Every structure is written in C-alpha cells, then in structure tokens.
Amino acid sequence: MKSLHLSQQMLAKLLIALCATGLSVSAIAADNPAPNITKKSSKTKSSKLAKADNKKNDFDTSEPEPNIDQSADTEYKCELGNSLVMYSHPEDNQSLAMRWRNRLYKLTRVETSTGAHRFENQKVGLVWINIPSKGMLLDSRRGNQLANECKSTKIATSGVNETQLK
C-alpha cells in the first residue's frame, strides 16, 4: 500500500512538473513571439507583384507598331488569365504581329531544329514559341515566362486541332 501511495505522489509531482514546464514555455512564447512568417511572405508576394507590374511596362515602346490590316488573327487564352492575339499575313510566313498587353509587336521567325514555331523580337526581348498543343511567351532578357499554356480559342470552339501557325 505504501508503494502505491509513493507512486501516486511521484505521478502527481511529475504531472505538476510537466504542467509547470508547459506553462512556462507558453509564457516564454507569449513574451517573445516568433517572427511572423506570414507577414514576411506577404511582403515578398507584394514586392513580387510590384516588380511584375513594373515589368509590364519595361518593354521598349519606341518601336513602331506593325500593320495588321488584312491579317488573320488567332486569339490565345493562357494561364492566370493572360491572353494575346497573333496576326499573320497569308503571304508572309516569316513574321507575325502580336498584341500583348494592349501593344502590338512584330516578331520574326527563327528556325529551330525541333519543329517548334519560334518567333522573336530581339529589340524588345519577346519570344513566342508555338507547338501543336500550346504556345508560350517568354521574356528573353529576364529569362522568365510571361504567358504559358496558351491555347488557341479557335481550337477550343471548333474542336479541330491546329497544328501550325502560318
């Protein structure tokens, strides 16, 4: 009986010690709050968004806009709500005009060994790569994607696979 009473006392002391330790740890945590990681990430996100907004206007606008009269247009819807329109002349398969963020840019064909259709504007740094399943717009100066998973709205509405951008 004495050993049962002794082990109960020991359990009680252990329980009190554990509770006291837990309280002291929570009291220390309340006195010294951990740095708010959420605030840091929201600052990072907001600074990234601000940089992205600045990048929208970083392209050289001194270049004259190409003439798109009598051009066939193909609209593309991309990830994250981005969209662009490609204009092509039936007689000219070496260049395209592209409307991106309310501005027209002339893109010139660059030969590839893979069969992908690649058009770029070296002065502005825009690169359009089109394969049968999708297209993507790149910023060659910064090395990042501006629009990805771009799908022609003509494909989506007609159900016909468009294999080449002429």
N, C-alpha and C positions, 0 to 999 in steps of 0.2 A: 504494500500500500504506500509505503514511504517512497519507493522508486517511482510510482505513478504520480504522486504529488510532486516529486522532484522534476520529472519530465514535463509535467504541466507548467511548472514555474519556468522551466527552461524554454518551452514553446512560447509562453507569454512574453518573456524577455526578448526572445528572437522576433516575435511579432511586433513588439514595441520598437525594437531597434530598426526593423525594416520600415515601419511606418514613419519613424523619425527621419530615416535616411531619405525616404521618398518625399517627405515634406520639405526637408532641407534642400534637396535637389530642385524641387519645383520652386522653392523660394529663391534660390540662386538664379534659376532660369527666368523668373519674373523680374529680378533685379537687373539682370544682364540679358536683354532679349537678343536672340540670334539675328544676324543681319537678314533683312527681308529679301529673300531671293526673288520673290515675285516682282518687287519693285525694280530690282536690277534688270530682270528680263524684260519688263515692260519698258524700261528706259532704252534697253537695247533694241527692242522692237520698234519703239517710236523713232529712235535715231536711224534705224534701217529704213523705215518708211519715209523719213525726211530725206535721206540720201536717195531713195528710189524716186521721190518726187523731183529732186534736183536733177537726176539722171534723165528724166523725161525731157527736159529742156536743154540738155547738153549737146545735142546734135547740131551740126553746122547748118544754119538756115539760110546762108548766103547763096547756096546753090539754087539755080532756077528750077522751078517745078516742071516736070516733063508734061508734054501734051498728051492727054488721054482721049482726045476726040477719036471716034470710030474704033475704040478699043473694046475688046471683050473683057468683061470683068468677072472675077471669081472671088466671092466673099469667103473668108475663113473665120471660124469661131474657134477660140483657143481656150486653154486652161485659164482659170482665175478671171474669167470674164473678158479677156483680151479679144480683140478682133482686128482684122486687117483685110484689105481688098487688093487683089492683084489685077493689073490691067495689062493685056497683051495685044499686040498688033499682029494680025494674021501673016503679014509679010516679013515680020522681024522676030525671029526666034532667038536672037542674041541679047535681047534686053527686055526688061519688064518695068512697069511703073508700079509702085506700091504705096498705098495710103496707110500710114501708120500714125496714130495719134494726131489726126487731123492735118497731116502734112504728106505731100507726095514726094517720093524719092525715086530716082532712076537707078535700077540695078542692072548690072551687066553679067551675062553668063560666064561662068568659069568652068572649064572642062574638068571632069572628075573621072577617076578610073573605076568608081563603084557603080556608076549608072544613076546616081542621085542627081537631081537637077539643082545646081548651085548658082545663085545669083548674088552679086555683092556690089556695094557702093563703098569703095576704099576711102573716099574722102570723108564720108560720114561714119564709116565703120559698121555698116549693117550688112548682115549675111543672111540670105534666105535659102534654106535647104528644104527641098521637097522630094519625098519618096512616095510611092503609091499609097501608103497607109496614113501618112501625116506630113505636116510641114513644121518647121521651127524657124524662129527668127533669133539671130544671135547678135550680140554687140562684140565685134572682134577687138575693139580697143580695150575693153574691160574684161573680156573673156567670160561673159555670162550670157544666160538665156534671157531674152526679152519676152518671148512667147513660145510655148511648147504645146504639143498635142493639138496642133491646128488642123482642123478638118473642114473641107470644103462644104458649104451649105448645099451646093448642088448635089453632092454625093448623098447627103442626109435626106434631101427631099425627093430625089429621083430614084434612089436605091441602086444606081448604076455606078460601078467602080470607075473612077477616073484614074488612069494610070500615068498620064503625062500632063504636065503643064506646058502648053505650047506658047 
